[in-house]
């Protein structure tokens, strides 16, 4: 079973939290920190490049958000939940990052 939940958070309801949960077999605790690494695959039986969660994390953080995971492999409560928390107006964060980038690029150009 897969469940999706969205809710507003923050003192001014200025964040949206989206949680996607499943009732699968879960991810063992010793693998949780490595799932974010590029080319890391926890399950050798699953095809892929091991880039999916790395890309998702980078995109979420670029929008001023965060992603977290909770998982259990215990019988009866197995499953995994990923929660993405984003600012309600991520475009403001992206705009701010883009306005800072040219200054950094100019500094690099000047040092060449």
N, C-alpha and C positions, 0 to 999 in steps of 0.2 A: 504494500500500500504506500502511496506517495501523498503527502499532504503539503499544501502551500498556505502560508499565513502571512498577511501583511497588516502592519499596524503603525500608527504614528507614535513617535517617542520624543523625548526631550522636554525640558521645562516649558518650552514654547511650541511644542508639537512641530519642531523644525527638522525632524528626521523621520525617515520611513525605514522600518525594519521589515525585511522579507525573509522568512524562514521556509526552507524546503526540507522536509523530513521524510525518511523512509523507514520501513520495518524490515530491512534486509539484514544481512549477517553482521553488519557493523565493521568498524575499523579498529584493529587492536591498538591499544594505547601507545605501544612502542613505535607505531607507524604514523601517529597523528602529526608529529612535528615535521616529518619528511614529505608529507603530501603536497606541500607548497613548493618544493624544489623542482626546478626544471628537469625534465626527462626522468623524473622519479615515478616508478610504477610500483604500487603496493601489491597488486594482484597480477601475477604473471599470466594468468588465464584470460585477462582482459586485454583486448587489442587497443593500441593507441600509442601516442608518442610521449605521453607523460607531461604534456604542456598545458592541458586544460585548466587546472587549478592555478597554475602560475600566471597564466594570461588573465584569468578572472580576477585574481588578487591584485595584479598590476592595474587593471582597468578600474576596479572599485577604489583603490587607493588614489588613483589619478583624479577621481571625482570627489575626493575628500571623504571617502567612506572607509569602512573596515569590513572584513569578513572573518567569521569564526566558525569553528566546528566543534560539535559534541558528538560522541559516539559511544556505543556500548556493544559488547559482544556477549553479554550475559544472556543465558537462555530466558525467554519470557519478556525481556526488555531490549532485545537487540535492535539496532538501527542507528542511523546517522542523521544529524541535522546540521545544515549549513545556514548561517544567518548573515545576511548582508545588511549593513546599516549605512544609509546614504543621506546626505543633507537634502532637505526638501527642494533646494534650489542648487543642484550641483553645478549648473552653468556659471554661477558666481565664482565658485572655487576654480573651475577650469579657466575662466577669463583671467582671474588673478594669476594663475600659473603661467598662462600665455603672455601676460603683460610683463612678467619677471624674466621670461626666457630670453627675449632680445638683449636685455642688459647683460646677461651672462654670456651670450654669444659674442657681444661686442667686446667684452673683457678678454675672451679667448682670442678674438681676431687681433686685438691690440698687442697681445703678448707674443704673437708670431713674428 
